[in-house]
């Protein structure tokens, strides 16, 4: 039996409601097998993202069997 599997998720999170006047929320951009893959996509997206409206972040998550 193996332990939990860790994958990385790239999240796009809206800035707080006070800053944009609407509901804050987050959306999954993608899932990645390694932190490096997630960071590569994060850097690519940061080139065009409006950072005043959205925050992008890679997070590890555990997947149980």
N, C-alpha and C positions, 0 to 999 in steps of 0.2 A: 504494500500500500504506500502511495506517495503522499507527500504533504500538499499544502495548498499551492496553487500556481499564482505567481504575481505577474500581472500585465500592467501596462501603463495606459492611461486615458488622457487625452487632450481635451480640456474643458474650456469653453467660451462662457464667461460669466459677465452678465450685464453689470454696469456700475450701479451703485445704490440708487434707490428710487428718488431720494432727495436731489441727486445730481441731474437726473434726466426727466423726472416728473412722471415716471411710469413704473410698472412692476419690475422688480429685479428678478432675474432667473438665470439658469445656466443650461447649456446644451452640450452634449458630447459631440466633439468633432471627429474623433477616431480612437481606435484601440491599437496598441502597439506591443510587440513582443519584448522590446528592449527600451530602456530609457533613452538611448542614443537615437533610435528611430523617432520617438516622440519629440525629442528636442530639435531634431532636424526639421520636422514638420512645423513645430512651433516657431522656429526662426524664419522659415519661409512665409508663414502667415503674418508674422509681426511686421513684415515689410509693407503690407497693405492694410492692416487692421487700424481702425480708428480707436486708438487707446483711450480717448476720452469717453468712449461708450462701452467698450468691452475689454475684459481682462482675459488673457489666455494663460493657461497653466497646465503642466503635465503632473499627474498624480498617480502614484502606484495604487493598485487595488488588488485584493486577494480574491481568488476564485476557488471555492471549495468544490471538492468532488461530489 
